[in-house]
Amino acid sequence: MLLHVIARGKIGQSSEADLVQRYARRIATGPLGALRVTELPDRGGTVPPPPAGAWRNVVLDERGRQLGSGEFAHQLERWRDDGVREVRFMIGAADGHDDAVRGAADLLLGFGPMTWPHMLVRVMLIEQVWRASSIVAGHPYHREG
């Protein structure tokens, strides 16, 4: 399964970019699949077309569901086991997403009611994808409680 982060804004050379790369390397060897990050400008740009076949759209939104790490891992595992070829994680710019994007989501996912910078959200999301991969692999360090 492809875990595809589609994010508004350019991360450039930064400490956030270093963290994204660190977790991306770890995800590459995990049981959920490969990671791809596509950057789009803050406004405009073309979202890559989804693959043929089954795919899911996860939109990060402050009003989204707040899942524990275990719940998130099990959702990704179910999608993988159901034959989903790509899970797309959409991260908006400072103004978030419009109603059409939110309405097309298979899952609206939130990291709590606080406002987070979108570059930090990218790191938090990719860390949680790596954590989900570790949970699915049965890595013993993770605490779900």
Beta strands, then each sheet from edge to edge (+ up, - down):
strand 1: 2-8
strand 2: 34-40
strand 3: 55-65
strand 4: 86-91
strand 5: 107-109
sheet 1: 2+ 1+ 4+ 3+ 5+
end
